[in-house]
């Protein structure tokens, strides 16, 4: 348990944080007055670490613009789905050469129209565990139900000419319990029909990176980041941990 370990480190009077046995210890004051890059061995105490809740350490990182952003929560996604459901599906976009469409109306008061577009390969539907589908008008609960059965799910909405991705604040792809996001700044979304090029491959694998590329999405990567404040009586140094 990393959280418990960090708290134990804070309680110890001195913690060895690096292991360069060939180097002598250097005071933090000296390091702070030095120019980078240098290699040092220190003995220091962990004064604080951030964030305090480990789940807050997970961020989304763009390798192109090097930005870090918070992972949107489920409520944000739910609101975007509700907004997209306000637009009625365009029947002219149903049942094309590369996907079959099924539409129905919910029995509740809102009578939402939901459409699922099942992507075909060689004019046949793939097995659910290998298949990609697109959904219009679904709720968060309905989207998660589909991800339990099908390999890939893409939330979309209708335009006059083609299906399109939702706002990039929402995931452009869901696979199992993983949500994949695109960078708003670095992405140039393409029409959904660009996906037909993957459907024509000999064995479509529907890998997230390939889907992102054909859709013009700069995919964000999940990153784990923490900040540690180290002290040794001569100064305080912030150390950052970043991993994927």
C-alpha positions in Angstrom: 0.0 0.0 0.0 1.8 3.1 -1.3 -0.2 5.5 0.8 0.7 3.7 4.0 4.3 3.5 3.0 4.5 7.2 2.3 3.1 8.0 5.8 5.7 5.7 7.4 8.4 7.5 5.5 7.1 10.8 6.9 7.4 9.4 10.4 11.0 8.3 10.1 13.6 10.9 11.1 15.8 10.2 8.1 15.0 8.3 4.9 17.6 7.3 2.3 15.8 8.2 -1.0 18.6 7.5 -3.5 21.1 4.7 -3.7 24.3 5.9 -5.3 26.8 4.3 -2.9 29.7 5.6 -4.9 28.7 9.2 -4.2 29.1 11.0 -0.9 26.0 12.8 0.6 25.3 16.3 -0.7 23.3 18.8 1.3 20.1 20.1 -0.3 21.4 23.7 0.0 24.3 22.8 -2.3 22.0 21.1 -4.8 19.7 24.2 -4.9 22.6 26.4 -5.7 23.9 24.1 -8.5 23.0 24.1 -12.2 21.3 21.1 -13.7 21.9 18.4 -14.7 24.0 16.9 -11.9 23.9 13.6 -10.1 23.8 13.5 -6.3 23.2 11.2 -3.4 21.1 12.7 -0.6 19.9 11.8 2.9 16.6 13.6 3.6 13.3 13.5 5.3 10.0 13.4 3.5 8.1 16.4 4.8 5.0 16.3 2.6 3.7 14.7 -0.5 1.0 15.7 -2.9 -1.7 14.8 -3.8 -2.8 13.3 -0.5 -5.3 11.0 -2.2 -3.6 8.6 -4.5 -6.4 8.5 -7.1 -5.8 12.2 -7.7 -2.3 11.3 -8.9 -3.7 10.0 -12.2 -3.6 12.6 -14.9 -3.9 12.7 -18.7 -0.7 13.6 -20.6 -0.3 14.8 -24.2 3.1 13.8 -25.6 2.7 16.4 -28.4 2.1 19.6 -26.4 3.3 18.1 -23.1 0.2 19.2 -21.3 -1.1 17.6 -18.1 -4.8 17.6 -17.3 -7.3 16.2 -14.9 -9.2 13.0 -15.8 -12.8 14.0 -16.3 -15.3 12.3 -14.0 -18.3 10.2 -14.9 -20.7 13.1 -14.3 -19.0 15.2 -17.0 -19.4 12.3 -19.5 -23.0 11.8 -18.5 -23.8 15.5 -19.2 -22.2 15.4 -22.6 -24.2 12.2 -23.5 -27.4 13.9 -22.4 -26.6 16.9 -24.6 -25.9 14.7 -27.6 -29.2 12.8 -27.1 -31.1 16.1 -27.7 -30.2 15.8 -31.4 -32.4 13.3 -33.2 -30.5 10.6 -35.1 -30.3 11.2 -38.9 -31.9 8.1 -40.6 -30.0 8.9 -43.8 -26.8 7.8 -42.0 -28.2 4.4 -41.1 -27.1 1.1 -42.7 -24.1 2.0 -44.9 -21.7 -0.2 -46.7 -19.5 -0.6 -43.6 -22.0 -0.7 -40.7 -25.5 -1.9 -39.9 -27.8 0.2 -37.7 -30.6 -0.6 -35.2 -32.8 2.2 -33.8 -35.4 2.1 -31.1 -37.3 4.5 -28.8 -37.2 4.2 -25.1 -40.4 3.5 -23.2 -39.9 6.2 -20.6 -41.4 9.7 -20.6 -38.5 11.2 -22.6 -38.9 8.6 -25.4 -35.2 8.9 -26.4 -34.2 7.6 -29.7 -31.1 5.3 -29.4 -29.2 4.0 -32.4 -26.4 1.4 -32.4 -24.2 1.1 -35.5 -22.5 -2.2 -35.7 -19.3 -2.0 -37.9 -19.0 -4.8 -40.5 -16.0 -6.7 -41.8 -16.2 -8.4 -45.2 -19.9 -7.5 -45.1 -20.3 -9.5 -41.9 -20.6 -8.5 -38.3 -17.7 -9.6 -36.1 -18.1 -11.6 -32.9 -19.0 -9.2 -30.0 -15.5 -9.7 -28.3 -13.9 -8.5 -31.5 -16.4 -5.9 -32.7 -16.6 -2.1 -32.7 -19.9 -0.3 -32.5 -21.0 3.3 -32.3 -23.9 4.5 -30.1 -26.1 7.6 -30.5 -28.4 8.8 -27.8 -27.3 6.4 -25.1 -27.0 7.2 -21.3 -23.8 6.5 -19.4 -25.4 3.3 -17.9 -26.3 2.0 -21.4 -22.8 2.8 -22.8 -21.1 0.9 -19.9 -23.5 -2.1 -20.5 -22.2 -2.3 -24.1 -18.6 -2.1 -23.1 -19.1 -5.3 -21.0 -20.0 -7.2 -24.2 -18.3 -5.6 -27.1 -14.6 -4.9 -27.6 -14.9 -1.2 -28.5 -17.6 1.4 -28.1 -17.5 4.9 -29.7 -20.2 7.5 -28.7 -21.3 9.6 -31.7 -24.0 12.0 -32.9 -25.5 12.7 -36.2 -24.8 15.6 -38.5 -26.3 16.2 -42.0 -23.5 14.4 -43.7 -21.9 11.9 -41.3 -21.6 10.7 -37.8 -19.2 12.6 -35.6 -17.4 12.3 -32.3 -18.7 14.1 -29.3 -16.9 17.0 -27.6 -13.4 15.8 -26.8 -14.1 16.4 -23.1 -15.8 13.0 -23.5 -13.8 9.8 -24.3 -13.6 9.2 -28.0 -13.4 5.4 -27.3 -14.3 3.0 -24.5 -12.7 -0.4 -24.3 -13.6 -2.6 -21.3 -13.4 -0.3 -18.3 -10.8 2.1 -19.9 -11.8 5.5 -21.3 -9.6 6.9 -24.0 -9.4 10.7 -24.4 -8.0 13.0 -27.1 -6.1 16.3 -26.7 -8.4 19.2 -27.6 -5.4 21.3 -28.6 -3.6 18.8 -30.8 -6.5 16.8 -32.3 -8.1 17.5 -35.7 -11.1 15.1 -35.7 -12.0 13.5 -39.0 -15.4 12.2 -40.1 -16.4 8.8 -38.6 -16.4 7.2 -42.0 -12.6 7.3 -41.8 -13.0 4.2 -39.6 -14.1 2.2 -42.6 -10.4 1.9 -43.6 -9.7 -0.2 -40.5 -12.8 -2.3 -41.2 -11.4 -3.2 -44.6 -8.2 -4.6 -43.1 -7.6 -8.4 -43.2 -8.0 -8.8 -39.5 -9.3 -5.6 -37.8 -7.9 -5.5 -34.3 -9.5 -2.1 -33.3 -6.4 -1.0 -31.4 -7.0 2.4 -29.7 -3.8 4.0 -31.2 -4.9 3.0 -34.7 -8.5 4.2 -34.1 -7.1 7.5 -32.8 -4.8 8.0 -35.8 -7.5 7.5 -38.5 -9.9 9.7 -36.6 -7.3 12.5 -36.4 -7.1 12.3 -32.6 -3.9 12.9 -30.6 -4.5 10.4 -27.9 -3.8 11.3 -24.3 -1.9 8.9 -22.1 -2.7 8.1 -18.5 0.2 9.3 -16.2 0.9 8.9 -12.5 2.5 12.0 -11.0 3.4 13.0 -7.4 5.4 15.7 -5.8 7.6 15.1 -2.7 9.0 17.8 -0.6 12.4 16.7 0.9 14.2 18.4 3.8 17.6 17.9 5.5 17.9 21.0 7.7 19.8 23.0 5.0 17.0 23.5 2.6 13.8 22.0 1.0 13.7 20.4 -2.4 10.6 19.4 -4.5 11.0 16.1 -6.3 8.6 14.9 -8.9 7.7 11.3 -9.8 6.2 10.8 -13.3 5.4 7.4 -14.8 2.9 5.9 -17.3 
